[in-house]
Each structure stands twice: as structure tokens, then as C-alpha cells.
């Protein structure tokens, strides 16, 4: 699977130590300016709030036919809904 380029953060923001509200406010911090895509797999090491995956999905989905996510672990009591 090729690596895509064009995904970036509007601001470099650390999520460590942030509460759910702060993390959710970061969802709109991602932007995609690359070429149209067919299939995308977002890979994340650990899901805590889901904000990273949601933000990346929101930025890429208008440019892709299919977007899926894979995570390797979920933090106990994660905020995901």
C-alpha cells in the first residue's frame, strides 16, 4: 500500500494530557491537499479519544472513494463513540 502525501495538521498540537473536550476540538485540525484517492487505510497505534482518526477521516473522505481505519490498541475506558 503506498503512503499518501498531502495530509497535514493546521497547527502542531500535542494530545497527551488533554481531556475529551480538548481532543474533540482538534478534529478540524487536519487538512488534505493531495490528489484524489481510491482506497485509504488510516493506521493508528492507540485509540484514546478517536479524535486523530476522526480528523484524518474528515480531511481525506472528500478526496477518496473508500476510507478505513486500523488501530493496534485501544486505551481502557477510551472516549470513542
C-alpha positions as CSV (number, residue, x, y, z in Angstrom):
1,X,0.0,0.0,0.0
2,X,1.5,3.3,-1.0
3,X,2.0,6.2,1.5
4,X,0.0,9.3,0.7
5,X,1.3,12.8,0.8
6,X,-0.7,16.0,1.3
7,X,-2.1,15.3,4.7
8,X,-1.1,17.9,7.3
9,X,-2.1,19.5,10.6
10,X,-3.0,23.1,10.5
11,X,-1.3,23.5,13.9
12,X,1.1,21.2,15.6
13,X,-0.9,20.3,18.8
14,X,0.0,17.6,21.3
15,X,-2.9,15.4,22.5
16,X,-1.1,14.0,25.5
17,X,-2.7,15.1,28.8
18,X,-5.7,16.6,27.0
19,X,-9.3,15.9,28.2
20,X,-12.1,14.7,25.9
21,X,-13.3,18.2,25.1
22,X,-9.8,19.5,24.2
23,X,-9.2,16.4,22.0
24,X,-12.5,16.8,20.2
25,X,-11.7,20.4,19.4
26,X,-8.7,19.1,17.4
27,X,-10.7,17.1,14.9
28,X,-10.8,20.0,12.4
29,X,-7.0,20.5,12.7
30,X,-6.3,18.2,9.7
31,X,-6.2,19.1,6.0
32,X,-5.6,17.2,2.8
33,X,-4.3,18.8,-0.3
34,X,-3.1,15.8,-2.4
35,X,-4.5,14.1,-5.4
36,X,-7.8,12.1,-5.5
37,X,-7.5,8.7,-3.8
38,X,-9.2,5.4,-4.4
39,X,-8.7,3.4,-1.1
40,X,-7.2,4.7,2.1
41,X,-6.3,2.9,5.3
42,X,-5.6,5.1,8.3
43,X,-3.3,3.3,10.8
44,X,-3.0,4.5,14.4
45,X,-1.1,2.9,17.2
46,X,-3.5,3.5,20.1
47,X,-7.0,5.0,20.1
48,X,-7.8,7.1,23.2
49,X,-10.5,9.5,22.1
50,X,-10.7,8.7,18.4
51,X,-10.0,12.4,17.5
52,X,-7.0,11.7,15.3
53,X,-8.7,9.1,13.2
54,X,-11.9,11.2,13.0
55,X,-10.0,14.3,12.0
56,X,-7.9,12.5,9.4
57,X,-11.1,10.7,8.0
58,X,-12.9,14.1,7.8
59,X,-10.0,15.6,5.9
60,X,-9.5,12.7,3.4
61,X,-13.0,11.4,2.8
62,X,-14.0,14.1,0.3
63,X,-11.0,13.0,-1.8
64,X,-11.3,9.2,-1.5
65,X,-13.7,6.5,-2.6
66,X,-13.1,4.4,0.5
67,X,-11.6,5.2,3.9
68,X,-11.0,2.6,6.6
69,X,-9.1,2.7,9.9
70,X,-7.0,0.2,11.7
71,X,-5.7,0.6,15.2
72,X,-3.3,-1.7,17.2
73,X,-4.7,-1.0,20.7
74,X,-7.4,0.8,22.5
75,X,-6.9,2.6,25.8
76,X,-9.1,1.2,28.5
77,X,-12.0,3.5,29.1
78,X,-11.4,5.1,25.7
79,X,-13.7,8.0,24.8
80,X,-14.8,6.5,21.4
81,X,-18.4,6.9,20.4
